[in-house]
């Protein structure tokens, strides 16, 4: 065997070895590429799972927050229902009390109206028509089954207050006394006087005798002053007028 043959044979062996190594390298590269592809695919799947997990977590958090809100709202509803139930019981109790109060208040109001009616009839004869109409209106109101108890009571107290106010003020009205048109001056509810329109005649109401009696001419100036004060065209001033003496005082004087 000559040297050339040996060299050729060695080269051929080297070629076979190189080819085998190339095949292994290519296989390694292919395996690496496939591994990378598998890794990419796995990462893609992991990313998809991560996105899905994140979305589910967000939905869970939203559902949890909504559940908390619903829980709070439910508690508020329970409190509201409890308050409404308590209010309903309170209203029911008030209705019972109102019904009982109405049964007790109606007889009282009727007695008050009767007392007011008698008082006006026995009082000084001033504003007779106005006061009589007020009493009659109250009687019709009390007899009206549709009239609320509160309205009846309010109107009755209003009438009492008007009568009380008469005792704290001066009043004036135009009236006819003994076929003569006169100006009547009311001093509280303790004195009632008149002065004729021409200023020539004066008088006062005698509560004991239930009649008018003439006054001396000396009182006419005070009556004119009192009428101006009552009409609010003069400032309040001292009036010199004959006032009735209380019965007890008169009896004691005897």
C-alpha positions in Angstrom: 0.0 0.0 0.0 1.5 3.2 -1.0 1.5 6.5 0.7 -1.0 8.2 -1.6 -3.5 5.5 -0.9 -3.1 5.9 2.8 -3.4 9.7 2.6 -6.6 9.3 0.5 -7.9 6.8 3.0 -7.1 9.2 5.9 -8.9 12.1 4.1 -11.9 9.9 3.5 -12.0 9.0 7.1 -11.7 12.6 8.1 -14.5 13.4 5.7 -16.7 10.8 7.3 -15.9 12.0 10.8 -16.7 15.7 9.7 -19.9 14.6 8.1 -20.9 12.7 11.3 -20.1 15.7 13.4 -22.0 18.0 11.1 -25.0 15.7 11.4 -24.8 15.8 15.2 -24.4 19.6 15.1 -27.4 19.9 12.8 -29.4 17.6 15.0 -28.4 19.7 18.1 -29.3 22.9 16.3 -32.6 21.4 15.2 -33.2 20.2 18.8 -32.4 23.7 20.1 -34.7 25.3 17.6 -37.5 23.0 18.4 -36.8 23.5 22.1 -36.9 27.3 21.6 -40.2 26.9 19.7 -41.6 24.8 22.4 -40.4 27.3 25.0 -42.0 30.2 23.0 -45.2 28.1 22.7 -45.1 27.4 26.5 -44.4 31.1 27.3 -47.3 32.0 25.0 -49.5 29.6 26.8 -48.2 30.9 30.2 -48.9 34.5 29.1 -52.4 33.5 28.0 -52.9 31.8 31.4 -51.5 34.9 33.2 -53.8 37.3 31.3 -56.7 35.0 32.0 -55.7 34.8 35.6 -55.4 38.6 35.8 -58.8 39.1 34.2 -60.4 36.5 36.6 -58.7 38.3 39.5 -60.1 41.6 38.4 -63.5 40.1 38.0 -63.2 38.5 41.5 -62.2 41.8 43.0 -65.1 43.6 41.3 -67.5 40.9 42.5 -66.0 41.1 46.0 -66.4 44.9 46.1 -70.0 44.6 44.8 -70.7 41.9 47.4 -69.4 44.2 50.1 -71.6 47.1 48.8 -74.6 44.8 48.7 -73.9 43.7 52.3 -73.7 47.3 53.5 -76.8 48.2 51.5 -78.6 45.2 53.0 -77.7 46.3 56.5 -79.0 49.8 55.7 -82.2 48.3 54.4 -82.5 46.3 57.6 -82.0 49.4 59.7 -84.5 51.3 57.5 -87.1 48.6 57.8 -86.6 48.5 61.6 -87.0 52.3 61.8 -90.1 52.1 59.6 -91.6 49.4 61.7 -90.9 51.4 64.8 -92.5 54.5 63.1 -95.5 52.4 62.1 -96.0 51.2 65.7 -95.6 54.8 66.9 -98.2 56.1 64.4 -100.6 53.3 65.4 -100.2 54.3 69.0 -100.7 58.0 68.2 -103.9 57.1 66.3 -105.2 55.4 69.3 -104.2 58.3 71.5 -105.8 60.8 69.1 -109.0 58.8 69.0 -109.0 58.8 72.8 -108.1 62.5 72.9 -110.9 63.3 70.5 -113.4 61.5 72.7 -112.2 63.4 75.7 -111.6 66.8 74.0 -115.0 67.1 72.3 -117.1 67.4 75.5 -114.5 69.8 76.9 -114.8 72.0 73.8 -118.6 72.0 74.0 -118.4 73.1 77.6 -115.9 75.8 76.7 -118.2 77.0 73.8 -121.2 77.1 76.1 -119.3 79.1 78.7 -118.1 81.6 76.0 -121.7 81.9 74.7 -123.0 82.7 78.2 -120.1 85.1 78.9 -120.8 87.1 75.7 -124.5 87.3 76.5 -123.7 88.7 80.0 -120.9 91.0 79.0 -121.0 94.6 78.0 -123.1 95.1 74.8 -120.3 96.0 72.4 -119.7 94.5 68.9 -122.8 92.5 69.5 -123.3 91.3 65.9 -119.7 90.4 65.4 -119.4 88.5 68.6 -122.7 86.7 68.0 -121.7 85.6 64.6 -118.4 84.3 65.9 -120.3 82.1 68.5 -122.8 80.9 65.8 -120.0 80.0 63.5 -118.3 78.0 66.3 -121.5 76.1 67.0 -121.8 75.2 63.3 -118.2 74.1 63.3 -118.7 71.9 66.4 -121.7 70.2 64.8 -119.8 69.5 61.5 -118.7 65.8 61.6 -116.2 66.5 58.8 -114.4 69.2 60.7 -111.1 68.1 62.2 -110.8 68.2 66.0 -107.6 70.3 65.7 -109.4 72.9 63.6 -112.3 73.1 66.1 -110.0 73.5 69.0 -107.9 76.1 67.2 -110.9 78.2 66.3 -112.3 77.9 69.8 -109.0 79.1 71.4 -108.9 81.9 68.8 -112.3 83.1 69.9 -111.2 83.0 73.6 -108.1 85.0 72.7 -110.1 87.7 70.9 -112.3 88.1 74.0 -109.2 88.3 76.2 -107.8 91.0 73.9 -111.0 93.1 74.3 -110.1 93.5 77.9 -106.7 95.0 77.1 -107.6 97.7 74.6 -109.7 100.6 73.8 -112.4 100.1 71.1 -114.8 102.3 69.2 -117.8 101.5 67.1 -120.8 103.3 65.6 -124.1 102.3 67.1 -127.6 103.5 67.8 -128.5 104.3 71.4 -132.0 105.4 72.3 -132.8 106.2 68.7 -129.7 108.3 68.4 -126.6 107.5 66.3 -123.6 107.7 68.6 -119.9 106.7 68.8 -119.4 104.1 71.5 -116.1 104.0 73.4 -115.1 100.7 75.1 -112.5 100.9 77.8 -111.2 97.4 78.2 -114.3 95.5 79.2 -114.9 97.5 82.4 -116.5 100.6 80.9 -118.7 101.4 77.9 -119.5 105.0 77.0 -121.1 106.9 74.2 -120.9 110.4 72.7 -123.5 111.6 70.2 -122.2 112.6 66.7 -122.9 116.2 67.5 -121.0 116.0 70.8 -124.0 117.2 72.8 -124.9 114.1 74.6 -122.9 111.5 76.5 -123.7 108.4 78.5 -122.4 105.2 79.9 -123.6 101.6 80.2 -125.0 100.7 83.7 -124.1 97.0 83.9 -126.2 96.5 87.1 -129.3 98.0 85.5 -128.6 96.7 82.0 -129.3 100.1 80.5 -127.7 103.4 79.3 -127.6 106.4 81.5 -126.8 110.0 80.8 -123.4 111.5 81.8 -122.7 115.0 82.9 -121.3 117.4 80.2 -118.0 117.4 82.1 -117.0 114.0 80.6 -117.6 114.9 77.0 -114.0 116.3 76.5 -112.5 113.0 77.9 -114.8 111.0 75.7 -113.7 112.9 72.6 -110.1 112.3 73.6 -110.8 108.6 74.2 -112.4 108.2 70.8 -109.4 109.8 69.1 -107.0 107.5 71.0 -109.2 104.4 70.1 -109.1 105.4 66.4 -105.3 105.8 66.8 -105.3 109.4 65.6 -104.1 110.6 69.0 -101.4 109.4 71.3 -102.5 107.5 74.5 -103.5 109.8 77.2 -105.1 109.8 80.6 -108.9 109.7 80.5 -111.1 111.0 83.3 -114.3 108.9 83.1 -116.7 107.5 85.7 -115.8 103.8 86.1 -118.2 101.3 87.6 -117.4 100.3 91.2 -116.9 96.5 91.7 -119.8 94.9 93.6 -117.6 93.7 96.4 -116.0 97.1 96.9 -119.4 98.8 96.8 -120.7 96.3 99.4 -117.7 97.0 101.6 -118.2 100.7 101.3 -121.7 100.4 102.6 
